Amino acid sequence: MSKEEYVMALISGVVQSRQLYPNICVRLLLSIDRRQTVEEAEETLKLALRYGKNNDNKTINGIVIGVEISGDPKYDARKFLPLLQKVKDDLHVIAFHLAEV
């Protein structure tokens, strides 16, 4: 399963759950692991943008709200800053997990 297929499966599950539980609000942050390459992170960011707040499909618009950076803190996440600076105005949320073990 590709990363995009995985994201679509998550979105599909959220759409289905909205019908069963309309009072529960679910949003997704796509994960970027500090161990990933810049290219892998860029792929995740592109998916967040594709399925994020500017999506033309009203059914899935607003489900993916951003990305989160997580993983072993011994890997430097600063390598992702140029990518994040480019997309900061296009995502609702950019979250960092700090001091994970």
Residue, then its C-alpha position, 0 to 999 in steps of 0.5 A: m500500500s502506498k502512502e497515498e493509498y494509506v491516507m485515502a483509507l484513513i480519510s475514507g474511514v473518517v467520512q464513513s464514521r461521520q455518517l454513524y457518529p455525526n457529533i464526533c469531529v475527527r481531524l488528521l495530522l499526517s506524520i513526518d518522522r525525524r528519521q525520514t529523508v527530506e524527500e520522504a517528508e516532502e511527499t507527506l507534505k504534498l499529501a497534506l496539501r492535496y487532501g487538506k483545507n484547499n481540497d475541492n472535494k467537499t466530502i473530504n475537505g477539512i479532514v487533513i489539517g496539517v502535519e506533525i513532526s515526531g520520532d527519536p529526538k536524536y535525529d535533527a528535524r531542522k532539515f525539514l524547516p525549509l519545506l515547512q516554511k514553504v507550506k506554513d500558510d497552507l496548513h492549519v497545523i504544524a505540530f512538533h513532538l519533543a523529548e520522545v523516547 
